[in-house]
Amino acid sequence: MGYRKGEKQMNNVLCEREVRLNIVRVECGEPLTLPLATLNRSCEFKRAYKRFFGGGVGNVRLGKTKGYHKLTKEYYQKYYQKPEVKKRMREYNQRPEVKKRKREYNQKPEVKKRMREYNQKPEVKKRMREYYQKYNQKPEVKKRMREYYQKPEVKKRMREYNQRPEVKKRKREYYQKRKIKMEKSK
């Protein structure tokens, strides 16, 4: 019985090393050490593939896997945290043509709609709330907010806003509901 180039005569039994090596190569999208037909005839390879990639019944198909994308995502997250990359990105984003392009993109109705839908998701709202609570606890942010609200023009604008009838009505309703809720909880 003849074998194709690269196949080994092992009665469809591959050593563990060969199986692991080819699993890693499948994950990274690299060429295999043995033909795919040979690997598909091996029960050990199929079991290992299913264990690592959660595949169903059937032969293995090549291509980049979820694990590969996870590796590249981790790599890029680390890459964009480097100081020189951050500096380069900051400089790029400060260019007038880049700012203009981003502004135009963000003004498109379909983009606005998609962002609005995304920001309405409960997990996103929760994450943003946690982030802003943490951010607002920083001393420099507290100081900046305190200084802003102490400005005469800001105080005047807030006073004018709070004197509007609809605002007064809304506040009154809010505090009445809160009072009723507090009485029920006692």
N, C-alpha and C positions, 0 to 999 in steps of 0.2 A: 504494500500500500504506500503510495507516494504522498509526501507532504508538501504543502506550499512553502515558499520562502518565508522564514521567520517562525514557522510552526515548530513545536517541539513534540516529540513522540512521548506522551505521558499518559496515554489512555484517558484523555480529557481531565486529567488532574493537574492543577497548577499549584506551585508552591505558594505559601502565604506571602512571601516577599513579592512575587510577580503580581499577585492579586492586589496587594496594597499599592504597589508602584503604579499599576494601571488605574486604580481608583483615583489616586492623586492626579494622574495625568488627565483623566476625564474631568475632574473638578476644575483644573486649570485650563482646560481646552487645548492641551498639548497633544502631539501625536502619540499613539500607543506603541508599546514595545512589541505587541503581537497583533495580528489581524483581529478585527472585531468579531468575525465569524468564529474564530477559535475561542475567544473569551466568552462569547455567548453560549458555546457548548459546555462551558465549565460551570458546574453548580456552585462552586466556591465563589467565583466571580459574581454570579448573579445574586447570591445571598449577601455578599459584601456590598454590592451596589444598592440593593434594596435597603440594607441597614443604614447606609450613609445618606442616601438620597430619597428614601421613602417611595421608591418606585413600585408600580403594580406588577402584575404578572405579565411576562413576555420578555422579549429581547431588549437589550440596552440600546438606546439611541445616543449618538454623540451630540455634543453641543455644550455651550456654557450652561452651568447649572446654577441653582440658587446660591449654593455655597461659594461659587466663584464670584458672584455679584456681591455677596456679603464681604468677601475679602477685599474686593476693589473699593467698596464703600468705606471700609475701615481704613484702608490706605489713604484715600483722599481726605478723610476726616483728619487724619494725622498730618497730611501734607498741608492742608489749609490752615493748620494751627501754627506753622513755622513763622517766625517773625518776618523773615525776608519776603515770604509769600504774602503775608498780611499787608506789608508795606506796599508791595507791587500792586495788589488788588485795590488798596485804598487809593493809590495814585491813579490807577485806571478808572475807577468809579468816579473820580473827581473831574474827569475830562468833560467839557461841555457837550460834546456830541454823544457821549455815553449817557449823561444825565437826560438829555433831550430824548434819546431813543427809549430809555426806561420810562420816562414820563408819558410819552405817546403810547407805549405798550400798556401801561397801567390805566390809561384813560379809555381803552376799548371796552365796550359794554359787556362782551363775553368774558373778559378777564375780571372786570368788576364783579360780575355775577358769580363767577367761580370762586373768587376770594371771599365774597359775602357768604356763600354756602359753606366754604371751608371754615370760616371763623364762627359759624353758628353751631358747629359740632361740639357736643358737651366736653369731649376730651381736650379739644383745642382751647375752649373757654377756660377749663380748669387749669391747663398748663400755663396759659397767659396770665390768669389771675394770680397763680403762685409766683410766676416770674415777677410781675409788677409789685406784688406785696414784698417780695425779697428786695427788689430794686429800690422801692420807696423807703426801706429801712436803713439805707446807706446814709451816713452822716452828711456827706456832701450834697446829696439829693434833698434831704430834709432842710438843710441850710438854704439851698437855692429856692425851694418852695416857700419857706418862711419869708425870705427876702422879697420874693415876687408878690406875695399876698400883703405885704406891708406897704407896697407902693400906693400913693394916693389915688392915681388913676384907676388902679385895679379895685381898690376899696370902693371908689365911687361907682364903677361899673357894676360891681356885685350888689351894692345897695340899691341901685336903680332896677336891677333885674329882680331882686327879692321883693320890691315894692309893687310889682305887676300883679293885678288881680288874679290872673290864671295861675301864677306861681304860688301865691298865697293860698288859693283854693286847693291846689295839688298838695301842698305841704300839710294843710289842715286835714285833708282826707287821709293822707299817709299816717299822720300821728293818731288819728282816731282809730284807724284799723289796727295800728300797733298797740294802742291802749286796750282795745277789745281782746286782742290776741293774748296780751299779758294777763288780763283778768281771767280768761279761760284756762290758762296754764296753771293758775294758783289753785 
